[in-house]
Amino acid sequence: MSQVQRTVNQLIIQAYRLIGELGDAEPLTDTMLQDGLYCMNELLDQFSVSSVYVPFVSTINFNFTPMQDTYTFSDIVPADFVSSRFVDLSLANYQVDGEIFYPIRIIDRADYYLQTRVTNVTARPGLVWVNKQGTETAIVFYPIPDQPYLCQLQVKVMINSFAPQDSLNSIPPHYVRFLKYALSRELKAYYPSANWPTENEDEYQRTFQSLRQGLEKDVGIRPSAIMVSKEPYYWQTILAY
């Protein structure tokens, strides 16, 4: 994978070059930078309506609050943690006695609500699911954590806005390519002389559709064995069913 350092400013330059408004050695003017940044952030808002989010991978560490099963994350509305909203939860675990990490199984909404389960159970958490909302993301654990264990989440965080010197290195390369074509397509409306051949439109549509189709992920497990088991909540035993 390329180790080239990418920034938003460089992406805007590439977008202008793609529509023929900048030559190889031609500098970006302040007006062009402002137009490019405005269009980029407007596109992020527009894409979110279509459930297309630009993610970057981040690790979040926090301690459980005993008897609390739901934790909210947002930088838009008041929440338990100030953080960008999540696109996806990649892994989750918790630490016991400062030495041992136990994995927490990731499930989806249907696995949680459409299975028999016991409410108000407090124990070491064994399951987690993500409840994505318009202004916040909630992480729900089951059973309810009974101790202030250290929890570690690896998440894909959705980007709400860009600044000119923001790094793009933590964003998957295919998202960066999609953003370049999307921004170029948007900027051509600002510049009547812009060049946008059929090949560019086809590439934009291809990347846009591939991202939309690849966003939803269901992690299949055997929830009936986990949620209705009469065994004590020792997850090494339960997962052996």
Backbone bond lengths (Angstrom), bond angles and torsions (degrees), N, CA, C in turn:
res aa  C-N    CA-C-N  psi(-1)  N-CA   C-N-CA  omega(-1)  CA-C   N-CA-C  phi
1 M - - - 1.462 - - 1.532 109.31 -
2 S 1.305 116.00 141.84 1.463 120.70 -178.70 1.521 111.31 -63.42
3 Q 1.353 115.26 140.20 1.455 121.02 178.38 1.522 111.69 -103.54
4 V 1.334 117.00 16.81 1.462 121.42 179.70 1.524 109.53 -63.83
5 Q 1.340 116.07 133.79 1.453 120.67 177.75 1.527 109.50 -77.63
6 R 1.306 116.34 119.78 1.466 121.29 -177.64 1.527 109.73 -111.26
7 T 1.331 116.03 139.00 1.456 121.50 175.36 1.521 109.07 -127.72
8 V 1.327 115.60 166.10 1.462 120.53 176.93 1.517 110.62 -61.47
9 N 1.331 117.07 -40.30 1.455 121.46 179.32 1.534 110.88 -58.27
10 Q 1.334 116.62 -43.13 1.464 120.27 179.02 1.526 111.44 -67.30
11 L 1.324 116.20 -35.68 1.462 119.61 177.70 1.524 110.80 -63.83
12 I 1.328 116.76 -41.09 1.465 120.73 178.52 1.530 110.57 -63.16
13 I 1.331 116.31 -40.93 1.470 119.87 177.29 1.526 110.35 -60.91
14 Q 1.338 117.25 -45.35 1.463 120.76 179.94 1.521 111.41 -62.70
15 A 1.333 116.96 -35.44 1.461 120.45 179.32 1.529 110.82 -65.54
16 Y 1.328 116.67 -43.06 1.468 120.00 177.60 1.530 111.09 -64.77
17 R 1.314 117.41 -36.73 1.461 119.94 178.33 1.519 111.35 -67.95
18 L 1.342 115.67 -33.40 1.461 119.97 -179.12 1.525 111.69 -65.06
19 I 1.332 117.51 -31.37 1.469 120.26 179.14 1.532 111.54 -97.83
20 G 1.341 117.86 6.22 1.446 121.61 174.42 1.504 115.78 80.47
21 E 1.338 117.86 18.00 1.463 121.16 -178.90 1.519 112.83 -93.77
22 L 1.324 117.65 -8.16 1.460 122.48 176.41 1.525 109.27 -135.67
23 G 1.325 115.81 135.94 1.445 120.28 173.42 1.516 110.58 -85.10
24 D 1.320 116.89 175.09 1.464 121.59 -176.24 1.526 112.50 -59.40
25 A 1.324 116.96 -39.67 1.462 120.24 -176.69 1.520 112.54 -105.80
26 E 1.302 117.60 7.00 1.466 121.19 -175.90 1.529 110.37 -83.18
27 P 1.334 117.94 131.12 1.474 119.99 -178.62 1.525 111.96 -76.94
28 L 1.319 115.26 156.29 1.464 122.64 176.43 1.526 109.49 -83.83
29 T 1.325 117.51 126.74 1.460 120.32 178.76 1.523 110.22 -79.77
30 D 1.334 116.25 162.54 1.465 120.42 179.25 1.523 111.31 -61.59
31 T 1.332 115.99 -38.73 1.466 119.52 179.61 1.515 111.41 -64.77
32 M 1.322 116.01 -42.46 1.465 119.54 178.82 1.522 111.00 -64.86
33 L 1.332 117.12 -38.74 1.460 120.68 177.68 1.527 110.54 -63.28
34 Q 1.322 117.20 -45.01 1.470 120.86 179.98 1.525 110.92 -63.50
35 D 1.355 116.57 -42.73 1.463 119.68 178.00 1.526 110.78 -62.74
36 G 1.336 115.95 -43.35 1.463 119.86 -178.96 1.517 112.26 -64.78
37 L 1.336 117.22 -41.86 1.460 120.61 -179.16 1.523 110.77 -68.58
38 Y 1.328 116.50 -39.97 1.464 119.91 178.00 1.533 110.67 -61.99
39 C 1.330 116.55 -46.51 1.465 120.08 -179.88 1.526 111.31 -64.28
40 M 1.331 116.58 -38.82 1.459 120.12 -179.87 1.531 111.35 -61.50
41 N 1.324 116.82 -47.47 1.464 119.71 -178.80 1.529 111.74 -70.54
42 E 1.325 116.47 -32.25 1.462 119.13 175.73 1.529 110.66 -66.84
43 L 1.333 116.35 -36.55 1.463 120.12 177.26 1.525 111.69 -63.97
44 L 1.329 117.44 -39.26 1.467 120.26 178.39 1.524 110.60 -59.41
45 D 1.330 116.56 -42.06 1.469 120.16 177.63 1.529 110.76 -65.13
46 Q 1.321 116.06 -41.84 1.461 120.23 -178.29 1.521 111.51 -66.81
47 F 1.332 116.79 -42.30 1.459 119.91 -179.18 1.525 111.90 -65.26
48 S 1.336 116.97 -34.59 1.459 119.39 -178.29 1.527 111.22 -62.32
49 V 1.343 117.24 -29.04 1.461 120.82 176.90 1.526 110.28 -64.32
50 S 1.342 116.26 -32.53 1.466 121.61 179.32 1.519 112.51 -92.16
51 S 1.339 116.98 12.05 1.466 123.09 -178.97 1.524 112.01 60.84
52 V 1.319 116.71 34.12 1.455 122.57 173.27 1.517 106.94 -110.54
53 Y 1.310 117.05 114.37 1.456 121.44 -175.87 1.525 109.66 -121.82
54 V 1.321 115.40 146.65 1.455 121.06 177.82 1.521 107.54 -95.89
55 P 1.326 118.56 114.50 1.463 120.38 -173.41 1.525 113.51 -104.48
56 F 1.313 115.94 158.90 1.462 121.38 163.49 1.516 107.73 -138.82
57 V 1.328 115.71 150.06 1.457 121.22 -174.40 1.521 110.02 -80.45
58 S 1.326 115.86 134.08 1.463 121.14 179.94 1.527 108.81 -143.62
59 T 1.327 116.28 152.43 1.463 121.99 176.34 1.521 109.19 -112.09
60 I 1.321 116.44 130.76 1.458 122.42 -178.37 1.527 108.65 -119.28
61 N 1.317 116.21 129.35 1.462 122.19 177.19 1.525 109.57 -117.93
62 F 1.306 116.74 134.46 1.462 121.10 176.29 1.520 108.81 -158.18
63 N 1.308 116.19 164.60 1.460 121.66 177.49 1.529 109.83 -99.99
64 F 1.317 115.34 134.99 1.460 119.11 175.01 1.530 110.36 -60.88
65 T 1.314 115.30 148.08 1.457 121.89 167.76 1.521 107.41 -97.36
66 P 1.329 119.19 117.35 1.463 120.08 -178.55 1.524 111.65 -52.63
67 M 1.329 115.50 138.24 1.462 124.71 179.52 1.534 113.25 74.23
68 Q 1.319 118.30 11.90 1.470 121.75 176.55 1.522 108.14 -118.05
69 D 1.329 116.28 121.99 1.466 119.88 -176.87 1.518 113.59 -102.06
70 T 1.353 118.79 -17.32 1.459 122.12 -175.28 1.522 110.08 -119.21
71 Y 1.339 115.81 133.58 1.464 122.07 -179.45 1.526 108.08 -130.05
72 T 1.322 116.46 129.38 1.456 121.20 -175.87 1.525 110.74 -104.37
73 F 1.337 114.94 147.88 1.457 122.94 -179.34 1.526 108.38 -132.93
74 S 1.334 116.16 126.18 1.464 119.79 179.62 1.518 109.60 -167.18
75 D 1.327 115.60 149.48 1.462 121.08 168.41 1.521 110.06 -116.78
76 I 1.353 115.12 18.43 1.465 121.31 -179.52 1.520 110.59 -112.23
77 V 1.326 116.90 -44.52 1.464 122.49 -179.87 1.528 108.18 -124.01
78 P 1.345 118.42 162.83 1.473 119.86 176.77 1.529 111.13 -57.20
79 A 1.342 116.17 136.35 1.464 121.31 -177.13 1.524 108.80 -150.95
80 D 1.327 116.14 172.17 1.462 120.13 177.49 1.522 111.52 -63.08
81 F 1.348 116.43 -35.01 1.456 121.26 -179.37 1.523 109.35 -135.16
82 V 1.328 115.83 136.08 1.461 120.69 175.98 1.521 107.56 -80.91
83 S 1.315 116.39 109.98 1.460 121.88 -176.64 1.517 108.60 -161.76
84 S 1.320 115.68 154.55 1.457 118.96 171.66 1.524 109.30 -64.48
85 R 1.320 115.85 156.00 1.459 120.14 179.75 1.532 110.57 -70.17
86 F 1.341 116.80 159.53 1.453 122.18 -176.12 1.519 110.80 -97.23
87 V 1.320 115.75 143.77 1.452 121.91 169.23 1.526 110.01 -91.08
88 D 1.330 115.25 -39.16 1.453 119.37 -173.51 1.524 109.28 -156.55
89 L 1.325 116.26 148.52 1.458 122.81 174.57 1.519 107.79 -104.92
90 S 1.338 116.76 116.87 1.467 121.02 -175.26 1.514 112.34 -87.43
91 L 1.336 117.21 -43.29 1.458 120.47 177.97 1.521 109.40 -155.16
92 A 1.327 115.48 158.43 1.466 121.64 179.11 1.522 108.04 -148.59
93 N 1.337 115.80 139.17 1.453 120.05 173.58 1.518 109.28 -152.81
94 Y 1.318 116.10 171.33 1.459 120.75 177.53 1.523 108.28 -139.33
95 Q 1.323 115.58 156.72 1.457 121.59 -173.26 1.523 110.40 -111.66
96 V 1.308 116.19 139.31 1.463 122.92 179.03 1.528 108.79 -122.41
97 D 1.316 116.33 131.12 1.468 122.93 176.55 1.525 113.15 60.43
98 G 1.323 116.70 23.41 1.446 120.38 176.69 1.514 114.89 67.94
99 E 1.342 118.34 12.02 1.460 120.68 -175.43 1.526 113.10 -132.12
100 I 1.312 116.23 -47.61 1.459 120.38 -169.73 1.532 110.16 -101.10
101 F 1.336 116.15 130.48 1.454 121.72 174.08 1.524 108.83 -102.67
102 Y 1.339 115.57 130.53 1.455 121.74 177.51 1.529 108.94 -110.56
103 P 1.324 118.23 133.29 1.463 120.18 178.91 1.522 111.51 -74.63
104 I 1.312 116.23 150.68 1.459 123.40 174.60 1.529 107.12 -116.47
105 R 1.316 116.37 125.00 1.463 120.09 -177.63 1.534 110.71 -71.40
106 I 1.323 115.10 135.34 1.460 121.90 178.49 1.524 108.52 -93.07
107 I 1.320 116.83 126.05 1.464 121.93 178.61 1.522 108.60 -125.74
108 D 1.328 117.02 174.54 1.464 120.04 177.33 1.529 110.05 -106.75
109 R 1.315 115.57 178.81 1.466 121.48 -175.88 1.530 111.89 -59.24
110 A 1.335 116.66 -42.83 1.465 120.07 -177.93 1.522 111.31 -63.85
111 D 1.334 116.59 -42.22 1.462 119.12 179.24 1.520 111.47 -60.02
112 Y 1.327 115.69 -32.67 1.464 119.48 -177.87 1.530 111.69 -78.08
113 Y 1.335 117.36 -47.90 1.463 120.45 -171.01 1.525 114.08 -88.49
114 L 1.324 118.85 -22.23 1.462 120.40 -174.36 1.518 113.05 -100.68
115 Q 1.344 115.44 18.40 1.451 119.87 177.30 1.531 109.68 -125.22
116 T 1.334 115.36 152.06 1.456 120.32 175.39 1.524 109.68 -67.76
117 R 1.325 116.54 133.25 1.464 119.94 178.51 1.520 108.71 -149.95
118 V 1.287 115.93 161.09 1.459 122.46 178.12 1.521 108.16 -96.64
119 T 1.318 117.03 128.20 1.459 120.27 -179.01 1.527 110.56 -87.04
120 N 1.336 114.15 160.26 1.468 122.22 175.76 1.523 113.38 59.73
121 V 1.327 116.26 29.37 1.457 120.27 176.58 1.524 108.58 -88.02
122 T 1.305 116.99 127.40 1.462 121.34 176.62 1.520 108.93 -109.40
123 A 1.316 115.45 130.12 1.463 121.59 -178.93 1.520 107.44 -172.06
124 R 1.308 116.52 -169.43 1.454 119.03 171.62 1.530 108.97 -70.25
125 P 1.311 118.65 132.95 1.474 120.07 -176.45 1.519 111.16 -67.50
126 G 1.327 116.36 138.91 1.459 121.13 179.90 1.511 113.49 -122.24
127 L 1.346 117.62 -17.27 1.461 122.29 -177.90 1.520 109.66 -132.63
128 V 1.314 116.44 151.68 1.459 120.96 176.17 1.528 108.38 -148.82
129 W 1.334 115.77 143.35 1.469 119.81 173.62 1.517 109.16 -139.79
130 V 1.324 115.25 157.98 1.458 122.54 -174.94 1.520 109.30 -106.24
131 N 1.336 115.82 126.26 1.463 122.11 177.53 1.530 107.80 -108.75
132 K 1.334 117.03 96.55 1.462 122.01 -176.01 1.528 110.30 -84.09
133 Q 1.315 116.08 125.02 1.459 123.13 178.44 1.526 109.37 -118.65
134 G 1.336 116.07 172.20 1.452 120.02 -176.69 1.512 113.74 -66.25
135 T 1.336 117.18 -33.78 1.463 120.19 -175.85 1.517 113.31 -118.26
136 E 1.340 117.85 -3.69 1.451 120.49 -179.82 1.522 109.96 -156.39
137 T 1.327 115.40 163.61 1.455 121.69 172.79 1.522 107.76 -120.78
138 A 1.321 116.29 131.08 1.462 121.45 178.07 1.519 109.48 -109.81
139 I 1.333 115.93 136.11 1.454 122.65 175.39 1.525 107.20 -108.74
140 V 1.332 116.86 122.29 1.458 121.87 -175.13 1.531 109.50 -113.53
141 F 1.338 116.72 127.66 1.457 122.33 -178.54 1.522 110.29 -109.83
142 Y 1.337 115.39 148.70 1.471 121.55 175.82 1.519 108.24 -143.31
143 P 1.318 118.70 133.48 1.462 128.75 -9.87 1.534 112.16 -63.46
144 I 1.325 114.71 176.26 1.456 120.01 179.23 1.526 109.20 -69.20
145 P 1.343 118.63 128.12 1.475 119.45 -179.14 1.522 112.10 -56.91
146 D 1.331 115.26 133.43 1.461 119.79 -177.66 1.528 112.89 -99.44
147 Q 1.335 117.32 -9.21 1.456 121.82 -178.73 1.537 109.04 -138.41
148 P 1.342 117.26 160.88 1.475 119.79 179.28 1.525 112.04 -79.89
149 Y 1.356 116.14 57.01 1.449 119.97 179.11 1.531 110.72 -62.13
150 L 1.323 115.83 149.28 1.454 120.17 172.43 1.519 108.58 -75.72
151 C 1.329 117.04 124.07 1.459 122.45 -179.58 1.530 109.09 -108.68
152 Q 1.312 115.42 140.58 1.468 121.21 178.03 1.522 108.35 -126.72
153 L 1.322 116.20 125.30 1.455 122.55 178.48 1.520 109.65 -119.35
154 Q 1.312 116.56 135.22 1.467 120.20 168.75 1.521 106.78 -107.48
155 V 1.311 115.92 120.15 1.452 120.89 -171.20 1.519 110.79 -129.90
156 K 1.318 115.07 158.10 1.452 121.50 166.36 1.533 106.59 -99.16
157 V 1.309 115.20 114.02 1.465 121.33 -175.09 1.515 109.27 -94.94
158 M 1.318 117.05 133.64 1.457 120.32 179.62 1.530 110.78 -81.75
159 I 1.301 115.88 139.19 1.459 122.35 -179.42 1.521 109.24 -87.63
160 N 1.339 115.83 127.83 1.460 120.94 179.95 1.523 112.70 -91.20
161 S 1.332 117.59 -30.89 1.466 120.65 -178.06 1.519 109.27 -160.90
162 F 1.327 115.52 162.27 1.453 122.81 179.48 1.521 110.84 -119.97
163 A 1.323 116.10 151.28 1.466 124.12 167.56 1.527 106.93 -117.11
164 P 1.347 118.74 158.23 1.475 120.91 -171.79 1.517 115.27 -54.55
165 Q 1.336 118.18 -40.60 1.459 120.53 -174.59 1.523 113.22 -97.92
166 D 1.330 117.83 10.64 1.462 120.39 176.53 1.525 110.45 -61.08
167 S 1.323 116.38 137.36 1.457 120.96 178.41 1.528 110.51 -78.17
168 L 1.321 115.57 144.58 1.462 121.83 176.72 1.523 111.92 -108.56
169 N 1.335 117.01 8.08 1.463 120.25 -173.93 1.520 113.57 -68.19
170 S 1.331 117.52 -24.76 1.464 119.92 179.82 1.527 112.32 -87.66
171 I 1.338 117.12 -0.87 1.465 121.90 178.15 1.521 108.71 -94.86
172 P 1.335 119.55 134.29 1.464 120.60 178.72 1.526 111.38 -53.71
173 P 1.347 117.87 139.49 1.470 120.89 -175.31 1.520 114.65 -56.06
174 H 1.343 118.08 -35.13 1.466 118.57 -178.64 1.523 111.21 -69.01
175 Y 1.346 117.88 -26.46 1.458 119.86 173.87 1.523 110.36 -70.85
176 V 1.336 116.95 -38.36 1.459 120.72 178.74 1.528 109.85 -62.62
177 R 1.318 116.52 -42.69 1.464 120.08 177.82 1.521 110.72 -63.03
178 F 1.317 116.32 -42.91 1.465 119.90 177.70 1.531 111.26 -59.92
179 L 1.333 117.15 -43.48 1.454 120.74 179.66 1.527 111.53 -62.79
180 K 1.321 116.96 -38.26 1.462 120.23 -179.93 1.524 110.78 -61.76
181 Y 1.325 116.42 -46.36 1.467 119.93 -179.69 1.521 111.33 -70.63
182 A 1.326 117.31 -37.60 1.466 120.20 179.33 1.523 110.72 -65.11
183 L 1.343 116.62 -43.15 1.462 119.85 179.44 1.520 111.27 -67.01
184 S 1.326 117.85 -41.55 1.465 120.81 177.79 1.523 110.62 -59.34
185 R 1.309 115.74 -42.99 1.476 121.13 -179.98 1.523 111.16 -62.59
186 E 1.345 116.06 -37.66 1.457 120.35 179.20 1.528 111.32 -71.82
187 L 1.316 117.13 -40.14 1.470 121.38 -176.27 1.519 112.80 -69.53
188 K 1.322 118.19 -25.30 1.459 119.14 -177.47 1.528 112.14 -62.99
189 A 1.356 116.19 -22.48 1.465 119.47 176.56 1.533 111.57 -72.36
190 Y 1.338 116.97 -23.03 1.462 121.85 179.78 1.524 111.78 -83.77
191 Y 1.341 116.64 -21.22 1.464 121.08 -173.15 1.529 108.72 -127.43
192 P 1.338 116.82 102.35 1.477 120.56 -176.61 1.524 113.77 -58.18
193 S 1.328 116.83 -26.64 1.471 119.67 -178.22 1.524 112.47 -85.16
194 A 1.329 117.74 1.41 1.463 120.42 -176.41 1.526 111.54 -63.74
195 N 1.313 114.89 147.15 1.463 122.04 -179.76 1.527 109.05 -104.95
196 W 1.333 117.25 123.05 1.471 121.58 -179.51 1.527 109.04 -138.85
197 P 1.330 116.81 84.41 1.467 119.86 -177.61 1.524 112.46 -71.74
198 T 1.302 115.52 168.88 1.467 121.99 -179.22 1.523 111.53 -59.25
199 E 1.324 117.23 -34.89 1.466 120.52 -179.33 1.528 111.31 -62.02
200 N 1.338 117.25 -37.72 1.466 120.35 178.55 1.523 111.33 -68.27
201 E 1.333 116.49 -41.37 1.463 119.66 178.54 1.527 110.66 -64.50
202 D 1.321 116.59 -40.17 1.470 120.04 178.88 1.536 110.40 -62.99
203 E 1.325 117.49 -40.48 1.457 120.81 179.99 1.525 110.63 -67.22
204 Y 1.329 117.25 -39.75 1.470 119.99 176.79 1.529 110.41 -61.31
205 Q 1.317 117.29 -48.47 1.464 120.48 -178.85 1.529 111.00 -62.84
206 R 1.327 117.51 -37.66 1.465 120.45 179.93 1.522 111.07 -64.52
207 T 1.337 117.19 -47.51 1.465 119.92 -178.85 1.529 111.04 -68.79
208 F 1.326 117.19 -36.71 1.465 120.24 179.85 1.527 110.97 -63.78
209 Q 1.319 116.82 -46.62 1.463 120.13 -178.67 1.524 111.51 -68.06
210 S 1.333 117.70 -37.00 1.460 119.49 179.96 1.523 111.34 -65.88
211 L 1.341 116.99 -35.00 1.464 119.84 177.90 1.521 110.95 -70.59
212 R 1.312 117.33 -42.61 1.474 120.33 179.93 1.525 110.86 -62.11
213 Q 1.316 116.99 -40.88 1.456 120.29 -176.63 1.515 112.54 -74.97
214 G 1.321 117.72 -21.06 1.449 120.34 -175.26 1.511 115.32 -100.12
215 L 1.345 118.70 6.11 1.454 120.32 -173.03 1.526 113.49 -82.56
216 E 1.334 117.81 -41.17 1.461 119.95 -174.62 1.527 110.16 -79.09
217 K 1.322 116.40 127.32 1.464 121.26 -178.93 1.523 109.12 -130.37
218 D 1.316 115.43 126.06 1.455 120.40 176.08 1.524 107.76 -111.68
219 V 1.313 116.82 126.66 1.454 121.49 179.37 1.522 107.76 -98.87
220 G 1.309 116.81 107.75 1.452 120.00 -175.65 1.524 112.16 -79.16
221 I 1.328 117.17 133.39 1.461 122.19 175.12 1.530 107.76 -138.42
222 R 1.326 116.40 -173.42 1.453 120.96 177.23 1.527 108.67 -107.45
223 P 1.333 118.06 78.56 1.459 120.13 -173.20 1.522 113.53 -66.64
224 S 1.337 118.05 -27.12 1.465 118.57 -178.23 1.524 110.91 -62.32
225 A 1.335 117.74 -38.75 1.455 120.62 -179.77 1.513 111.56 -71.14
226 I 1.317 116.21 -35.36 1.454 119.94 -174.93 1.524 111.66 -77.91
227 M 1.339 116.42 -43.94 1.456 119.09 -169.34 1.520 114.15 -85.37
228 V 1.311 118.17 -22.78 1.460 118.50 -177.99 1.521 112.27 -110.68
229 S 1.307 116.72 4.55 1.465 119.24 -179.39 1.518 111.18 -61.66
230 K 1.339 116.24 139.80 1.455 121.11 178.38 1.523 111.93 -90.49
231 E 1.357 116.42 -0.47 1.451 119.90 179.27 1.524 109.76 -70.64
232 P 1.327 117.85 159.38 1.459 120.10 172.02 1.521 109.85 -59.47
233 Y 1.318 116.63 158.96 1.459 120.51 -174.25 1.520 111.31 -81.85
234 Y 1.331 114.81 61.78 1.447 121.01 170.12 1.518 105.86 -107.33
235 W 1.324 116.25 109.25 1.451 120.09 -164.39 1.529 113.23 -70.95
236 Q 1.338 117.31 -21.21 1.454 117.67 174.44 1.523 110.37 -62.91
237 T 1.335 116.70 -36.44 1.470 121.50 178.84 1.515 111.49 -73.81
238 I 1.329 116.25 -45.92 1.469 120.51 -175.45 1.519 111.30 -64.37
239 L 1.334 118.03 -39.90 1.442 121.07 -177.30 1.523 112.19 -70.75
240 A 1.321 118.15 -7.95 1.452 121.79 179.69 1.517 112.11 -84.31
241 Y 1.359 117.90 -5.50 1.455 119.77 -178.77 1.512 111.11 -63.35
